[in-house]
Amino acid sequence: MERMEEENGKLEETQPSPAGSICGFASLHHLLKASLQPHLYQEVSRLLLGLNCGRPLGNIALPESAKALSLKHGFDLQAYCFGADKEQLRESQIVRVGLIQNSIAIPTTAPFSEQRRSIFEKLKPIIDAAGASGVNILCLQEAWTMPFAFCTREKRWCEFAEPVDGESTQFLQDFAQKYNMVIVSPILERDVKHGETIWNTAVIIGNNGNIIGKHRKNHIPRVGDFNESTYYMEGNTGHPVFETAYGKIAINICYGRHHPLNWLAFGLNGAEIVFNPSATVGELSEPMWPIEARNAAIANSYFVASINRVGTEIFPNAFTSGDGKPQHADFGHFYGSSHISAPDASCTQSLSRYQDGLLISDMDLNLCRQLKDKWGFRMTARYEMYAELLERYIRSDFEPQVVSDPLLNKKPS
């Protein structure tokens, strides 16, 4: 049941809970705020979200036009500010970042052209809200132009694949120019110059509407209904960092967040903000979701922006997961919960688990170097030792460095 707070602090059940909610609440933080007394909620938030430069994150005042778009089109709108200590020799490097999470717009049985067009129409007011709010860098969710149909193993969904300069890029280039905004657009790419091979790709569009470059997903899942290698394989672009007008950014697409060395490589190449556009469902990954990106931000001294789609997508034909369980027609619930993590272990609250949303955050990139100086993770790392182990590990004659207790297999006398 949906829960509403009464004057005495108790929760009153009023109407059925939205699908994907937590006991009727849009997020864990909404549930905690409604359930705890203010001083308890403040302390719990400190433990769950951390402190930025010793303080809870502040909110950003957004223009009324952005708020009006949020109300009219029913998307969650939240805005926070990460600070950094004031320096004497460097000016602040404040960048405003925006993340969009969304559900598909019409059923998966509709013609593909209508499905794509309806998503474009759905995102227009959210992008406009980002532009009106002065967002400098905007990132969309993984494969945002289509349903996440890779669970089905049906090859007809390959029709959504497009060249890097295809329809979705052209659609976003107009917004990039209009709002002087860098846009990260994760799509299903068709490489027309190399046998029309398909890739899971993020296109980086510059604030002048130009294409800065692309990055292809490094790690492809083969777990549960994530049958993505039926459609595309591991990427071949390495770990590029894109120097934009607003900072050095990288894109660690979805499953790559489970690989610590993938995060490390983007950091070694100088990333200040790493975006993690994703499509993941609750039963499989939700316990990991608030942990992995935050760990990466801490360990690599950069900001991490995590985006996940929302909703439950029903497909025309049932499929199985190869686990002996009955066939089904949906992937499960994509739980949204997009958020941003900082190198000082602080993070924003999450967007809704069931509602489209726009998360906006100011971040002072000076915080990255300040945390490198504070903790010395780069200075104290043993890269030469790790490199030597990895060099041995990839050889066929590798032997693990295991020291066994000589008494393990000794028979008692």
C-alpha positions as CSV (number, residue, x, y, z in Angstrom):
1,M,0.0,0.0,0.0
2,E,1.1,3.6,-0.6
3,R,2.0,5.2,2.7
4,M,1.3,8.8,3.7
5,E,2.7,10.4,6.9
6,E,0.2,11.6,9.4
7,E,0.7,14.6,11.8
8,N,1.6,12.2,14.6
9,G,4.4,10.7,12.5
10,K,2.6,7.4,11.9
11,L,2.2,6.0,8.4
12,E,-1.2,5.7,6.9
13,E,-2.0,3.3,4.1
14,T,-4.1,5.0,1.4
15,Q,-3.8,3.4,-2.1
16,P,-2.0,0.6,-3.9
17,S,1.8,0.9,-4.0
18,P,3.4,1.7,-7.4
19,A,5.1,-1.3,-8.9
20,G,8.8,-1.2,-8.0
21,S,8.4,0.9,-4.9
22,I,9.8,0.0,-1.5
23,C,6.8,-0.5,0.7
24,G,5.1,2.3,-1.3
25,F,8.1,4.7,-1.2
26,A,10.1,5.8,-4.2
27,S,13.5,5.1,-2.6
28,L,15.1,3.8,0.6
29,H,15.8,7.4,1.7
30,H,12.2,8.4,1.3
31,L,11.2,5.4,3.4
32,L,13.7,6.2,6.1
33,K,12.8,9.9,6.2
34,A,9.1,9.0,6.7
35,S,9.8,6.3,9.3
36,L,12.5,8.0,11.5
37,Q,12.5,11.0,13.7
38,P,14.5,13.9,12.2
39,H,17.5,13.5,14.4
40,L,17.7,9.8,13.8
41,Y,17.3,10.3,10.0
42,Q,20.1,12.8,10.0
43,E,22.4,10.3,11.7
44,V,21.4,7.4,9.5
45,S,21.9,9.6,6.4
46,R,25.4,10.5,7.6
47,L,26.2,6.8,7.7
48,L,24.6,5.9,4.4
49,L,25.5,8.9,2.3
50,G,28.7,10.2,4.0
51,L,29.8,13.8,4.4
52,N,31.3,16.0,1.7
53,C,34.0,18.2,3.2
54,G,32.6,17.4,6.6
55,R,29.0,18.5,5.7
56,P,25.9,16.8,4.3
57,L,25.4,17.5,0.6
58,G,23.5,20.7,-0.1
59,N,20.6,21.1,-2.5
60,I,20.8,23.2,-5.7
61,A,18.0,25.7,-6.4
62,L,16.7,24.9,-9.9
63,P,14.8,27.3,-12.2
64,E,11.0,27.2,-12.1
65,S,10.9,26.1,-15.7
66,A,12.7,22.9,-14.9
67,K,10.4,22.2,-11.9
68,A,7.4,22.9,-14.1
69,L,8.6,20.3,-16.7
70,S,9.1,17.8,-13.9
71,L,5.5,18.3,-12.7
72,K,3.9,18.3,-16.2
73,H,5.7,15.2,-17.4
74,G,5.9,13.3,-14.1
75,F,9.7,12.7,-13.7
76,D,11.6,12.8,-10.5
77,L,13.9,15.8,-10.2
78,Q,16.7,16.1,-7.6
79,A,19.7,18.3,-7.4
80,Y,22.7,18.3,-5.1
81,C,26.1,20.0,-4.7
82,F,29.5,18.5,-4.0
83,G,32.0,21.0,-2.7
84,A,35.8,21.0,-2.3
85,D,38.2,22.8,0.0
86,K,39.1,26.2,-1.2
87,E,42.6,26.4,-2.6
88,Q,45.1,29.3,-2.8
89,L,46.7,28.5,-6.2
90,R,43.8,26.9,-8.1
91,E,40.3,28.3,-8.9
92,S,37.4,26.0,-8.3
93,Q,36.5,23.7,-11.2
94,I,32.7,23.4,-10.8
95,V,30.9,21.2,-13.4
96,R,27.2,20.6,-13.5
97,V,26.3,17.0,-14.4
98,G,22.9,15.5,-15.3
99,L,21.8,11.9,-15.4
100,I,18.6,10.7,-17.1
101,Q,16.8,7.5,-16.2
102,N,13.6,6.4,-18.0
103,S,11.3,3.6,-18.9
104,I,10.3,2.8,-22.4
105,A,7.3,4.8,-23.7
106,I,5.0,2.3,-25.5
107,P,4.7,-1.5,-25.6
108,T,7.4,-3.6,-27.2
109,T,4.8,-5.0,-29.6
110,A,4.6,-1.6,-31.4
111,P,6.5,-1.0,-34.6
112,F,10.2,-0.4,-33.9
113,S,10.1,3.1,-35.5
114,E,7.3,4.1,-33.2
115,Q,9.1,2.7,-30.2
116,R,12.2,4.7,-30.9
117,R,10.2,7.9,-31.8
118,S,8.2,7.6,-28.6
119,I,11.4,7.4,-26.5
120,F,12.7,10.5,-28.3
121,E,9.5,12.4,-27.5
122,K,9.6,11.2,-23.9
123,L,13.1,12.4,-23.3
124,K,12.7,15.9,-24.9
125,P,11.2,17.6,-21.8
126,I,13.7,15.9,-19.5
127,I,16.6,17.1,-21.7
128,D,15.0,20.5,-21.8
129,A,14.9,20.5,-18.0
130,A,18.6,19.7,-17.9
131,G,19.4,22.4,-20.3
132,A,17.2,25.0,-18.5
133,S,19.1,24.0,-15.3
134,G,22.5,24.7,-16.8
135,V,23.7,21.1,-17.0
136,N,27.2,21.0,-18.6
137,I,27.5,17.2,-19.1
138,L,24.4,15.0,-19.6
139,C,24.5,11.2,-19.6
140,L,21.7,8.8,-20.7
141,Q,21.1,5.2,-19.7
142,E,22.5,2.1,-21.5
143,A,20.8,1.4,-24.9
144,W,18.4,4.3,-24.2
145,T,16.9,4.2,-27.7
146,M,15.2,0.8,-27.3
147,P,13.9,-1.8,-24.9
148,F,16.6,-3.8,-23.2
149,A,15.6,-6.8,-25.4
150,F,18.9,-8.8,-25.1
151,C,17.2,-11.3,-22.8
152,T,15.0,-12.6,-25.6
153,R,17.9,-13.8,-27.9
154,E,15.8,-12.8,-30.8
155,K,17.9,-11.2,-33.6
156,R,15.1,-8.9,-34.8
157,W,16.0,-6.4,-32.1
158,C,19.3,-5.8,-34.0
159,E,17.2,-3.4,-36.2
160,F,17.7,-0.8,-33.4
161,A,21.4,-0.8,-34.1
162,E,22.6,2.4,-35.9
163,P,25.9,4.0,-36.9
164,V,27.7,6.3,-34.5
165,D,26.4,9.3,-36.5
166,G,22.9,7.8,-36.8
167,E,19.4,9.1,-35.9
168,S,19.9,9.2,-32.1
169,T,23.1,11.1,-32.4
170,Q,21.5,13.6,-34.8
171,F,18.6,14.0,-32.4
172,L,20.9,14.8,-29.5
173,Q,23.3,17.0,-31.4
174,D,20.6,19.7,-31.6
175,F,20.3,19.7,-27.8
176,A,24.1,19.8,-27.4
177,Q,24.3,22.9,-29.5
178,K,21.2,24.5,-28.0
179,Y,22.3,24.1,-24.4
180,N,26.1,24.2,-24.9
181,M,26.1,20.7,-23.3
182,V,28.2,17.6,-23.7
183,I,26.0,14.5,-24.0
184,V,26.9,10.9,-23.5
185,S,24.6,8.7,-25.6
186,P,24.8,4.9,-25.0
187,I,23.4,3.1,-28.1
188,L,23.4,-0.2,-29.9
189,E,26.0,0.6,-32.6
190,R,26.2,-0.9,-36.1
191,D,29.8,-0.6,-37.5
192,V,29.0,-0.3,-41.2
193,K,32.7,-0.1,-42.1
194,H,33.5,-3.5,-40.5
195,G,31.0,-6.0,-41.7
196,E,28.1,-4.2,-40.0
197,T,29.3,-5.7,-36.7
198,I,27.2,-4.7,-33.6
199,W,28.6,-3.1,-30.5
200,N,27.3,-1.7,-27.2
201,T,28.7,1.8,-27.5
202,A,28.6,5.2,-25.9
203,V,28.9,8.2,-28.2
204,I,30.3,11.3,-26.8
205,I,28.8,14.5,-28.3
206,G,30.6,17.7,-27.7
207,N,29.0,21.0,-26.6
208,N,29.3,22.3,-30.1
209,G,27.3,19.3,-31.5
210,N,30.4,17.6,-32.8
211,I,31.2,13.9,-32.2
212,I,34.2,13.7,-29.9
213,G,34.5,10.0,-30.0
214,K,33.1,6.7,-28.8
215,H,33.7,3.9,-26.3
216,R,32.6,0.3,-26.6
217,K,31.6,-1.8,-23.7
218,N,34.6,-3.8,-22.3
219,H,32.9,-6.5,-20.4
220,I,29.8,-8.5,-21.6
221,P,27.7,-10.4,-19.1
222,R,26.7,-14.0,-19.5
223,V,24.5,-14.3,-16.4
224,G,20.8,-14.8,-15.9
225,D,18.8,-13.2,-18.7
226,F,21.7,-11.0,-19.7
227,N,22.3,-12.9,-23.0
228,E,24.2,-9.9,-24.6
229,S,26.9,-11.9,-26.3
230,T,24.1,-13.2,-28.6
231,Y,24.2,-9.7,-30.1
232,Y,27.7,-8.2,-29.5
233,M,31.0,-9.1,-28.0
234,E,33.7,-7.3,-25.9
235,G,34.7,-3.9,-27.1
236,N,38.0,-2.9,-28.7
237,T,38.4,0.7,-27.7
238,G,40.4,0.2,-24.5
239,H,39.9,2.7,-21.7
240,P,39.7,6.2,-23.4
241,V,39.3,9.4,-21.5
242,F,37.6,12.2,-23.4
243,E,38.8,15.7,-22.7
244,T,35.7,17.9,-23.0
245,A,35.1,21.6,-22.4
246,Y,34.0,20.7,-18.9
247,G,36.5,18.1,-17.7
248,K,38.0,14.7,-18.5
249,I,35.3,12.0,-18.6
250,A,35.1,8.3,-19.2
251,I,32.3,5.8,-19.7
252,N,32.3,2.4,-17.9
253,I,29.3,0.8,-19.5
254,C,27.1,-1.4,-17.2
255,Y,28.7,-4.8,-16.5
256,G,32.2,-3.1,-16.4
257,R,31.3,-1.9,-12.9
258,H,31.9,-5.4,-11.6
259,H,35.5,-5.3,-12.7
260,P,37.8,-3.2,-10.4
261,L,40.6,-3.1,-13.0
262,N,38.3,-1.6,-15.5
263,W,37.6,1.3,-13.1
264,L,41.4,1.5,-12.4
265,A,42.3,1.8,-16.1
266,F,40.0,4.9,-16.6
267,G,41.6,6.4,-13.5
268,L,45.1,5.8,-14.8
269,N,44.2,7.6,-18.0
270,G,43.2,10.6,-16.0
271,A,39.4,10.5,-15.7
272,E,37.8,13.1,-13.4
273,I,34.2,11.8,-13.9
274,V,33.3,8.2,-14.9
275,F,29.8,7.6,-16.1
276,N,28.3,4.1,-15.6
277,P,25.2,3.9,-17.9
278,S,23.4,0.6,-17.0
279,A,20.4,-1.6,-17.3
280,T,20.1,-3.9,-14.3
281,V,17.3,-5.6,-12.4
282,G,16.6,-5.9,-8.7
283,E,16.9,-9.6,-7.9
284,L,20.3,-9.9,-9.6
285,S,22.2,-6.8,-8.6
286,E,20.5,-4.3,-6.3
287,P,22.5,-5.1,-3.2
288,M,25.7,-4.3,-5.2
289,W,24.3,-1.1,-6.8
290,P,25.0,1.4,-4.0
291,I,28.4,-0.2,-3.2
292,E,30.5,-0.8,-6.4
293,A,30.4,2.8,-7.9
294,R,31.1,4.3,-4.5
295,N,34.0,2.0,-4.0
296,A,35.4,3.0,-7.4
297,A,35.1,6.7,-6.7
298,I,37.0,6.2,-3.4
299,A,39.7,3.9,-4.8
300,N,40.4,6.0,-7.9
301,S,39.8,9.5,-6.6
302,Y,37.2,10.5,-9.2
303,F,33.5,11.1,-9.4
304,V,31.2,8.3,-10.5
305,A,27.8,8.9,-12.0
306,S,25.6,5.8,-12.0
307,I,22.5,5.6,-14.3
308,N,19.9,2.7,-14.4
309,R,16.7,2.5,-16.4
310,V,13.3,2.0,-14.8
311,G,10.2,-0.1,-15.2
312,T,9.3,-3.6,-16.3
313,E,9.5,-4.4,-20.1
314,I,7.2,-7.1,-21.4
315,F,8.2,-8.8,-24.6
316,P,5.9,-10.5,-27.1
317,N,7.5,-14.0,-26.8
318,A,8.3,-15.8,-23.6
319,F,11.9,-17.0,-23.0
320,T,13.8,-19.0,-20.4
321,S,16.9,-18.2,-18.3
322,G,18.5,-21.6,-18.6
323,D,18.0,-22.3,-14.9
324,G,15.1,-24.7,-15.0
325,K,12.6,-22.1,-13.9
326,P,9.4,-21.4,-16.0
327,Q,9.6,-19.3,-19.1
328,H,8.7,-15.6,-18.7
329,A,8.1,-12.5,-20.9
330,D,10.0,-9.9,-18.8
331,F,13.5,-9.3,-17.6
332,G,12.4,-8.2,-14.2
333,H,12.1,-4.7,-12.7
334,F,14.7,-2.2,-13.7
335,Y,15.0,-0.3,-10.4
336,G,16.4,3.1,-11.4
337,S,18.1,4.5,-8.3
338,S,20.5,6.6,-10.3
339,H,23.0,8.4,-8.1
340,I,26.4,10.1,-8.0
341,S,29.4,9.2,-5.8
342,A,32.4,11.4,-4.9
343,P,36.0,10.5,-4.2
344,D,35.6,11.5,-0.5
345,A,33.0,8.7,0.0
346,S,30.0,11.0,-0.1
347,C,27.1,10.4,-2.4
348,T,23.7,11.7,-3.4
349,Q,20.4,10.2,-2.6
350,S,19.1,8.0,-5.4
351,L,16.4,8.8,-7.9
352,S,13.1,6.9,-7.8
353,R,13.0,3.1,-8.2
354,Y,10.0,3.3,-10.5
355,Q,9.8,6.8,-12.0
356,D,11.6,8.5,-14.8
357,G,14.1,11.0,-13.4
358,L,16.7,13.7,-13.8
359,L,19.5,13.9,-11.3
360,I,21.6,17.1,-11.3
361,S,24.8,17.7,-9.4
362,D,27.4,20.3,-9.1
363,M,30.8,18.9,-8.5
364,D,34.1,20.7,-7.9
365,L,36.7,18.7,-9.7
366,N,39.4,20.0,-7.4
367,L,38.2,17.4,-5.0
368,C,39.8,14.7,-7.1
369,R,43.3,15.9,-6.5
370,Q,42.6,16.9,-2.9
371,L,41.7,13.3,-2.1
372,K,44.7,11.9,-4.0
373,D,46.9,14.1,-1.8
374,K,45.0,13.1,1.4
375,W,45.0,9.4,1.0
376,G,48.0,8.8,-1.3
377,F,46.4,5.8,-3.0
378,R,48.3,6.4,-6.3
379,M,51.6,7.0,-4.4
380,T,51.3,3.9,-2.3
381,A,50.0,1.6,-5.0
382,R,52.4,-1.1,-6.2
383,Y,51.7,-1.1,-9.9
384,E,55.0,-2.8,-10.8
385,M,54.0,-5.7,-8.5
386,Y,50.5,-6.0,-10.0
387,A,51.9,-5.8,-13.5
388,E,54.3,-8.6,-12.8
389,L,51.6,-10.8,-11.4
390,L,49.2,-10.1,-14.3
391,E,52.0,-10.8,-16.8
392,R,52.5,-14.2,-15.3
393,Y,48.8,-14.9,-14.9
394,I,48.0,-14.5,-18.6
395,R,50.6,-17.2,-19.5
396,S,49.5,-20.8,-20.0
397,D,52.2,-22.0,-17.5
398,F,51.0,-19.8,-14.7
399,E,51.4,-21.2,-11.2
400,P,49.5,-19.4,-8.3
401,Q,51.7,-18.2,-5.5
402,V,50.3,-20.5,-2.8
403,V,52.3,-21.4,0.3
404,S,50.8,-24.6,1.9
405,D,51.1,-25.6,5.5
406,P,53.5,-28.6,5.3
407,L,51.4,-30.4,8.0
408,L,48.2,-30.3,5.9
409,N,48.6,-33.7,4.4
410,K,50.8,-35.3,7.0
411,K,49.1,-38.3,8.5
412,P,48.8,-38.4,12.3
413,S,51.4,-40.6,13.9
